[in-house]
């Protein structure tokens, strides 16, 4: 999540998860530390245009799709906010 409470790069994170790619893999491919890559994924430091292009190339997807914002309908936000830890495990 970034400081505005929104997740940056949700599609990138989803692709990482489904393809089993870890943070350190991306850091190595972009020649940066795990910490620097994590700061970018969290939205604390914006990805540079050349970093976005490189990631899109590596994943074989369109850059616009890879970095599209996650849109959560207002009703879903309310329902998610009402979940308690006990409810989430059901």
C-alpha positions in Angstrom: 0.0 0.0 0.0 1.2 3.5 -0.6 0.8 6.4 1.7 -2.7 7.2 0.2 -3.9 3.7 1.3 -4.0 2.3 -2.3 -2.0 -0.6 -3.6 0.5 0.3 -6.3 1.0 -2.2 -9.1 -1.6 -4.8 -8.1 -1.3 -6.6 -11.5 2.5 -6.8 -11.1 2.1 -8.3 -7.7 -0.5 -10.8 -9.0 1.8 -11.9 -11.8 4.7 -12.3 -9.3 2.5 -14.5 -7.2 1.1 -16.7 -10.0 4.5 -17.2 -11.6 6.4 -17.7 -8.4 8.7 -14.8 -8.8 10.1 -13.3 -5.6 11.0 -9.8 -4.8 14.7 -10.6 -5.0 14.3 -12.0 -8.5 12.9 -8.7 -9.8 15.6 -6.7 -7.9 18.3 -8.8 -9.6 16.7 -8.4 -13.0 16.5 -4.6 -12.6 19.9 -4.4 -10.8 18.6 -3.0 -7.6 18.5 -4.2 -4.0 15.5 -6.0 -2.5 14.8 -3.0 -0.4 14.8 -0.6 -3.4 12.5 -3.0 -5.3 10.2 -3.2 -2.3 10.0 0.6 -2.0 8.9 0.7 -5.6 6.3 -2.0 -5.2 4.9 -0.3 -2.2 4.6 3.0 -4.1 7.0 4.9 -1.8 9.4 5.4 -4.7 7.8 5.6 -8.2 9.1 3.2 -10.8 11.0 5.0 -13.5 9.6 4.7 -17.1 12.6 2.4 -18.1 11.9 0.2 -15.1 8.2 -0.2 -16.0 9.2 -1.0 -19.6 11.7 -3.6 -18.5 9.2 -5.3 -16.1 6.5 -5.4 -18.9 9.1 -7.0 -21.2 10.1 -9.5 -18.6 6.5 -10.6 -17.9 5.5 -10.4 -21.6 2.5 -8.1 -21.0 1.5 -4.6 -22.0 2.9 -1.9 -19.7 -0.5 -0.3 -19.4 -2.1 -3.5 -18.2 0.8 -4.3 -15.8 0.5 -1.0 -14.1 -3.2 -0.4 -14.3 -4.8 0.7 -11.0 -6.8 -1.6 -8.9 -10.4 -0.5 -8.9 -12.5 -1.6 -6.0 -16.2 -0.8 -6.1 -17.4 1.3 -3.1 -19.7 -1.5 -1.9 -16.8 -4.0 -1.8 -14.7 -1.6 0.2 -17.4 -1.4 2.8 -17.9 -5.2 3.0 -14.1 -5.7 3.3 -13.8 -3.1 6.0 -16.4 -4.9 8.1 -14.6 -8.2 8.1 -13.0 -9.2 11.3 -10.0 -11.7 11.6 -12.4 -14.4 12.8 -14.6 -13.9 9.7 -11.7 -14.0 7.3 -10.7 -17.5 8.3 -14.1 -19.0 7.4 
